[in-house]
């Protein structure tokens, strides 16, 4: 997955007023506390990409 797809996942998987993930409830009717696995995974992918860009700039 690329950065744009990770951003799309983070745009949908947001915390609801009750502390549950809105994206999981909307897509799969699952009551999952926020941050869910998808939001956590997408955030890690974006962090890795930013770190990779930073380290490539140091060379």
Buried (B, 14 or more C-beta within 10 A) or exposed (E): EEBEEBEEBBEBBEBBEEEBBBBBBEEEEEEBEBBBEBBEBBBEBBEEEEEEEEEEEEE
